[in-house]
Amino acid sequence: MFETIEITLIYTFLLGSLYLLVSLGFSLICGVLRIFHLGYAYIFVATIYLTWMFFHTLNLPLWPSILLMVVLQAAIAIGLYYGIIAKYLKQEEKIITGLLLVAIIANAAANKWYPIQSAVNLPTTIIDGTLNVGSTTVPIQMVLAAITGIVVTALFVLFFLKTKTGLAARAISYDINSAKMMGIQVEQLYMFIMVIVVIPVIIAMLMIAPVLAVNPDMGWGYMTTAILVSVMGGLGNIRGTIIASYIIGFAHSFVSFPLGEPRLMNLAALIVVIIMLIVRPQGIAKTESLW
């Protein structure tokens, strides 16, 4: 009994911290741009398969491959902003559809050139081996990913609480018209947010690639988790996202270990979110602000 509780709590921490990285960008887009970014899934796919293309197909060293992937991801984010978001800012249905098509195209391209049989395996392990926590054995890489999730989230929180750019983003999340009257360059800030939201996802995928299975369809699963966390936490609120990440992490851990039904992970998370929305429709935190 104690061992079951122990492994559930440990994986609640590991998964919850990972979900912070997975969901943070989606929450920021909802909070600042006020857009339900259904194309968010493409970032997960692009991180793995662009890096693999540079590293394996073009035979570049690993770190230059990662750097090129990051640069290309930033360019894609800027292109999406100017090509879709800025162009159709007052036509939300076109933005949602356009971004969703981008994710579908990324998924189809990955399936075409790197199907699951291609055995993509990025060597981004920082420390190999396992760690014994009580009676539970976990990959050290997963522990590092969890710690990284907490650190990156803390840095983002400090950025939005302490820097001028972060405070400007919070002002936009409160009231965009008042922010414009204060002289805030809204469009430039929108583009900046589109770029920085890819950072947590890139870090998450590079950290877990050596530990968890990767495939061209993985983006949809991670995006589903990001949506559930963000909706439960209160769309666009980082504080609520932090709390919701660990609640969803607990739900996934509970059905995986005490119940022994990992296939029910997403169903369990969905039920938890529905119950939360019935009890508190606005989510855990207020959605009018980032924090």
N, C-alpha and C positions, 0 to 999 in steps of 0.2 A: 504493500500500500504506500509506504513512505517513498519507495523508489519511483513509483508511478507519479506521485506528486512532485518529486524532485525533477524528473525528466520533463514533466509538463511545464514547470516554472522555468527551467533552463531554456527550453525551446520557445517559450513565450518571450523571453528576453531576446534570443537570437532572431527569431522571426519578426518580432515587433520592431527591433532596431533596423532590420533589413527593410521592412515595410515603410519605415521613415524615409529611407532613400528613394524607394519606389514611388511614394505618394507625394513627396514634398513639392516636386515640380508641378504636378497636376493641381495641387492645392493653390500654389502661387498663381498659376494661370487663371484659375477660377476667381481668386481674390483680387488680382490686379486688372487683368484684361476682361474679367467677367465673361469668359468664354468656356463652354463645356468642351474641352479639347479631346474629341473622340479620335484624333489622329495621334494621340500620345503614344500609342503602341509602337509606332515606327521607330522611336528613339531606342527602345530595347533591341530591336532587330538590327538597326543600323550600327549600334555599338559593337555587337559581336561580329557581324558579317563584314562590315567595312574593315575592321581591324584584321580579320582573317584574310580578307582579300589582299591587303597590303603585305601582311606577314607571310602567308602561305602561298598565295597565287603569284604575287610579284616578288616574293623572296626578299623582302626588306627586313631589317632587324626589328625586334618586338617594339622597343620604345619609339623609334621613328614611326612605326605603323600606328601606334596608339596616338601619337601627336598628330599625324595626318588625319586620323579618324576624327579627333576632336575638332580640328580646323574645318574639316568637311561638314561635321555636324553643326558647327556654328554658322557656316555658310548656308546650309539647308534651312536652319531656323530663321535666318535673316530673309532668305528667299521666300519662306512661307509667310513671314510677316508682311512683306511688301506685295507678294503675289496674291495672297488670299485675304489675310486679316485686315490690313489697311485698306484694301480695295473694296471690301464688302463689310466694313465695320458696322454699318447700320442694317445689314441683312444677315442676321445670325444664322438662319437656316443654310445660307450658301457657305458660310464659314465652316459650320459643322460638317456639311457634306464634303466640302473641298478637303478639309483636314482628314476626314475619314478615308477618303479616296487615296490620300498619300500613304496612310497606314496599310491599306489594302495592296497598293502597288509595291511597297517595301516588302510585305509578306510574300507576294507573288514572285518578286525578283529573287528573294532569298531561297524560296522553294525551287525556282528554276535552276539557279547556278550552284546552290549549296543545299541540296535536299538532306533530310535527316540521315540518309545513308552515308553522307560524305564525312561523318564523324569529326565535326569541328571541335577542336580542343585547344583553347588558348592557354599557353603556359604562363599565366599571370599569378601563379602561386607565390605568395610572399614568404610564408613559413609552412613547410610541409609537415605532415604528421597529425597526431591527435592529442587531445588534452583530456585528462580524467578530472571531472568535476563531481566529487562524491562517487557515486556508483555509475555515473553517466559518462560516456566517452563521446566527445564531439570533435570535429575537425578544427584544428587551430585556425585555418583560413576563415571558417564561419565565425569564430570568436572575433577575429580581426575585422571582419565585415561588420559585425554588430557594433563594435567599438567605434569603427569609422562612421557608421550611421549616426551615432550619438554626437560625435565630434562635428561632423558636417552640419547636422541640424542645429547644433549650438552656434556654429559660425554664421549660419543663415539668420538665426534669431538675432544675434549681435549685429549683423549687418543691417537688418531692418529696424533695429531699435536705436542704433548708435551713429549710423552714417547719414549724410545728407541725402544720398541717393535712396537709401532705404526708407528714410522718413518721407521722402517725396512719393515713393511707391505706396506707403501707408496712407498718405493724403489722398491719392487717387482712389484707393480702395474705399475710403470714407465717402468722398464726393468728388467726382471727376470735374464737374463744372467749377466748383470752388478752387480746385487744384489749378485749373487753367487760369483762373483770375489771379492766382498767386504767382503766375509766371512759370509754372512747371511745364517743361517740354514733354508733354504727354506721349507723343508718338515716339520720341527717342527712348523714353522710359519703357514703353511697350516693347520695342525691339530688344532692349537690354534684357528684359524679363524673359522674352522668348529664347534668348541665348543662354542665360544662366540656369534655366530650368533643366537643361539637358545634363548639367554637371552631376547632380545626385544620381541620376539614372546611369550615367557612364561609370561612375565610381562603383555603384552597386553591381552592375553587370560584369565589370572586370574583376571584382572581388569574388563573385560567386561562380564565375564561369568554370574554374577548375573543380568546383565542388558539386554543383548541381547540373543536371542535364540541360543542354541548350538545343534548341531546334527552331526552325523558321516561324513556328506558330506561337512561340512563348510570349510574344508581345501582348497578345490578347489576354492571356491569363494574368500577367502583371498589371495590365491596364485595368482589368476588372477589380483587382485588389486595390489599386490606386483610387478608383471611383468609389468603392465601398468605404474605404478609409476616409476619403474627403467628404463624402456625403454624411457619414456618421459624425465626423468631427465638426462639421459646419463648413460648407463650401468656402474655401479661401482662407480659413483661419488656421494658422500654424499651430497654435496651442491645442486646438481641438484635434488637429491631425496627429500630433504627438500622442495624445491620450488614446485616440481611436486606433492607432497603429498597434499598440500593445493589447488592446481589447481584441482586435482581429487576430493578432498573434496568439493570444490565449485560446480563442475559439478554434483556430487551426490546430494548435497543440493538443487541445482537449480531445477532439475527435480523432486525432492521429494516434495518441498513446493510450489514455484510459479507455476510449471506446474502440480503438484499433480499426478505425474506418477512415483512412486518409483520403479516400475518394469522396468523402462527404465534407471536405474542408470548405469548399466554396459555398455549399448549401448552408453549412453552419454559420459562416460569416454573413450570408445573406439574411438568415433568420435573425441574427443578432442586430443587424442594421435595421431591419423592418420593425423589430420590437422597440429599438431606440427611437425611430421616427414616429411611432405611434405614441410613445410616452413624451417625446420631446421633438416635435416636427422640425425645429430649426437646427437640430443636431446638438452636439455637446457644447459648442461655443457659439457665440454670435457670429453671423456671417457678414456683418457690415464692415469688419476690419480684418487686417492680417494677423493681429495679435490681441 
